[in-house]
Amino acid sequence: VQLVESGGGLVQPGGSLSLSCVGSGDDYSTYCMGWFRQAPGKEREEVAHIDDDGTIVYEESAKGRFAISRDNAKGTLYLQMSSLKPEDSGTYYCAASPVCGTVAFRSGYWGPGTQVTVSS
């Protein structure tokens, strides 16, 4: 079972970035999938998740700026980020869990992360 993120990089404030997470080794179509981020010196926080039925939940600061989606046929999770701010910087992780929820994700599958830096 493996999740691998890609798409991170350096972007200017106000810019956009698209992240992808490819899963292998299991059928993720039945999983709740989520994006998390961790800034230096801060705890990891959830950005958004999408359940297997398509239900989506965003963290407050991500609402209206980020869009999470999934392509089950490709085993891929996406995060389209726009109007990026310096405080969006951090390592972004994708995660998979049989059910949604903070506790459930902790014991789920995680990718190694991809770095996002928002700076001028």
SVG drawing of the C-alpha trace seen along z (x, -y; Angstrom):
<svg xmlns="http://www.w3.org/2000/svg" viewBox="-22 -39 32 43">
<polyline fill="none" stroke="black" stroke-width="0.4" points="0.0,0.0 1.5,-3.3 0.5,-6.9 2.8,-9.3 2.2,-13.1 3.5,-15.4 3.0,-18.9 4.5,-20.9 6.8,-23.8 7.5,-27.5 4.7,-29.9 4.1,-33.6 1.3,-34.9 -2.0,-34.9 -0.8,-32.1 -2.1,-28.6 -0.8,-25.1 -2.2,-21.7 -1.3,-18.7 -1.8,-15.0 -1.6,-11.9 -1.4,-8.5 -2.3,-5.4 -1.2,-1.9 -1.6,1.5 -5.2,1.2 -8.6,0.1 -8.9,-3.4 -12.4,-4.0 -13.9,-2.8 -11.6,-5.0 -12.1,-8.4 -9.2,-10.5 -7.8,-13.6 -5.1,-16.3 -3.2,-17.5 -0.4,-20.1 2.2,-20.8 4.1,-24.0 7.5,-24.1 7.0,-24.1 3.2,-23.5 1.0,-20.5 -0.3,-18.8 -3.8,-20.0 -6.4,-18.7 -7.0,-20.8 -9.9,-18.9 -11.2,-15.4 -13.5,-13.6 -15.5,-10.5 -16.1,-7.6 -19.6,-8.9 -18.2,-12.3 -19.0,-14.2 -16.4,-17.0 -15.4,-18.9 -12.9,-21.8 -11.0,-23.4 -12.2,-26.9 -9.2,-28.7 -9.4,-26.4 -13.0,-27.2 -13.4,-29.1 -9.7,-28.8 -9.0,-25.0 -10.8,-22.2 -10.4,-18.6 -11.4,-15.9 -10.7,-12.3 -10.5,-10.0 -11.1,-6.5 -10.4,-5.0 -6.9,-6.4 -6.5,-5.9 -5.7,-9.6 -6.5,-12.4 -6.2,-16.0 -6.0,-19.4 -6.3,-22.5 -5.1,-25.5 -5.6,-29.1 -5.2,-32.5 -2.4,-31.1 -1.1,-32.8 2.3,-32.6 0.5,-30.8 -0.5,-28.0 3.2,-27.0 4.2,-23.6 4.5,-20.0 1.3,-18.6 0.4,-15.0 -2.4,-12.8 -4.0,-10.2 -6.4,-7.3 -8.7,-5.8 -11.6,-3.4 -13.7,-6.1 -13.4,-9.8 -12.3,-11.5 -9.2,-12.8 -8.7,-9.7 -9.3,-7.4 -6.8,-9.1 -4.1,-8.8 -4.1,-5.1 -4.6,-5.2 -2.2,-5.3 0.0,-8.3 2.2,-9.6 5.7,-11.0 4.5,-14.6 5.3,-17.3 6.6,-20.8 4.6,-23.9 6.2,-27.3 4.3,-30.5 6.7,-33.4 7.6,-36.4"/>
</svg>
